[in-house]
């Protein structure tokens, strides 16, 4: 197995002492990708291009003119556009589509000399929590090949977990960076909504989608956030707030913190026993270190998942209407006229779960049901936002599990889709409210499966969240 570096700083140290070159790093990762092909983490590998870029970065390093990500080999989720490369969102309907422009985040990563080694498998159009809805088949967990990787950024998480790249970029709509990170024992970070431009991300639900890094360390998450964040003229929802130098400012948090945790995450029978034990032990450690850790009840916990799924399916039904067999992407060879082009192309091009969510979204937006479902869900979202803001008036962070348990068996979602929906119970609060959240690895259970805990902070408090996260993983 390729050496897994804890951080880019470790790689830079070896580059400076000539123990390794970027070209050698890339070839090592390519070898690991080949060796772990059975995990199905990649939809496409950019082998020759990655080696060529590595040679160029090595030359820039010798001249002392390399960017801050020189030596970082990353993978991108297959719903992030990269000019001149295919992007499919792991869907048949876009199976041979080549992007004509790059996402803003791709341009920013490349400008700092990151090397993109390939595009990672994901749930189709990022719809899923197990990476089982992909047209290219499920991604398997490196820790146990019979378990799911988590979703929708499962390929990205497994690529980092198995040492097939140093870091990866995923997208998080309702937990799609954080949950697979927890299942794979990595760090998964979702920034404040608007902190990173969405330009060039294939949209699922536009008022929720955010790109975020999956890494082996908090330091690398901070550095990647620093590079990707910032205003963008191509995305009117991107924030114009200045971007701090997150990585340089990473330091031990000052003073003692007030932390709230959801009491249901310990009292609920639906939360895994090992996870409860880890959470309880973590709370004890934080208290022993002088922090105030208080249980709270979140009045709207039962409404989080229903409100989330009403809103995201509504947005998905609108966003995915562009895939019609006329403009681009898959067109059914059986189509004979305009109507059959629409019907056949969409029926044949979309998978079961995507069709289910489009129909749900179309239903909640339809005349007679709009007020009963969509308008009501928007009101519930506002209540959840207000309640969360109220908690942050008193507390610095909210602590909870990332998912109710460790990675579950492959095939569960197919048997019962509700299993997948309920897996989002702890991740969707940050998505509905737009606050930053990070999933941190907290060891493995008795079966060797990774476990993750999650921290939430108030809007644009990424620096404080990252600082505390670095301290948290060293507890």
Buried (B, 14 or more C-beta within 10 A) or exposed (E): EBEBBEBBBBBBBBBEEEEBBBBBBBBBBBEBBEBBEEBBBBBBBBBEBBBBBBEBBBEBBEEEEBBBBBBBBBBBBBBBBBBEBBBBBBBBBBBEBBBEBBBBBBBBBBEBBBBBBBBBBBBBBBBBBBBBBBBBEBBBBBBBEEBBBBBBBBBBBBBBBBBBBBBBBBBBBBBBBBBBBBBBBBBBBBBBBBBBBBBBBBBBBBBBBBBBBBBBBBBBBBBBBBBBBBBBEEBEBBBEBEBBEBBEEBEEBEEEBEBBBBBBBBEBEEBBEBBBEBBEEBBEEBEEEEBEBEEBEBEBBEBBBBBBBBBBBBBBBBBBEEBBBEEBBBBBEEBEEEEEBBBBBBEBBBBEBBBBBBEBBBBBBEEEEBEEBBEBBBEBBEBBBEBBEEBBEEBBBBBBBBBBBBBBEBEBBBEEBEBBBBBBBBBBBBBBBBBBBBBBBBEBBEEEBBBBBBBBBBBBBBBBBBBBBBBBBEE
